[in-house]
């Protein structure tokens, strides 16, 4: 596995673990809200299903 | 008969996008000089500038009177100010303001360019392409002694362009119930949900591939400038070529055509930049596909592409392949996947602009 490199060392990861968890939660929340918006849009206005 | 569209809107927002990226990468370049921020700072930027664009885009779709461009300009200016004047609590508060400003600018541009395009790809492509020039300009500017208030003044030069572009958007909205109805490029044989998932997947793959392209030739500042300029031209060309020869052909050319140039261009700049240019053309295809499915919500559709880009770049922060051979294998495999996805989700007979219906279904 010489071609594969882990960029984040344990030392660095230990320093940024807390912000990473917060960022992870934010990302998941944004994606979940976006999925809801997409669902609403497809249900209300999406033409794809009508045309299929 | 082809519907007349305002291509100048794309150029107006290409300038706005250019300045936006200059402002953001000026701040990032300055902050990256501080080792405490190394790694985490660009990660936060990637997440908070890219991911929220879907939510901001949806708000903009539903409340068109909110001028995201103007809001974004003031947030960017505030972000630069607070990154340099330490008055806000927390290490990253100013960066968050900058990121949200960046997101607002992108959504403002997407709304205007897509609504005024009459279903063409070139408007959005020109707007997006302008950003690549700004990224490298901002990086270079951050290494100069230019003071932050000069960059704030530069940010405010966007206001007239944003306001002028807004008049085009109002005109497009007044002329049609659904200005983006002209985007009709996805296959109707598969579920719209699947089209969205697969398109976002392609954007993710592209985002990851962008970092895996072997470019050992890229060592000097001039070569770096050439790399980013080529990328910007490629993004713009993707939309223009897509309008000329069709979305499906452009998609296939941009993925298959770029492959040999990317693989064999590791040490030869001319070969590599041809590959980068062709590879960058995919951007406008994925955007057009998402707007095609969500033609009442161009802001939300644009935001989905940026979520895909964010998700595609996340792995880069943690691990990557370090040998040219491994990257070449990865690029080949991912390109094959993208070709298969495009074959499935893009409709065979593309809608001619003369036959477009200007109403939502």
Interface residues (C-beta under 8 A of the other chain):
Chain A: X2 X3 X4 X5 X6 X7 X8 X12 X16 X19 X23 X26 X27 X30 X31 X33 X34 X37 X38 X41 X42 X44 X45 X46 X47 X48 X49 X50 X51 X52
Chain B: X39 X40 X43 X44 X47 X48 X51 X52 X54 X55 X58 X92 X186 X188 X189 X190 X191 X192 X193 X195 X196 X293 X294 X295 X296 X297 X300 X303 X304 X307 X310 X317 X318 X319 X320 X321 X322 X323 X325 X326 X360 X361
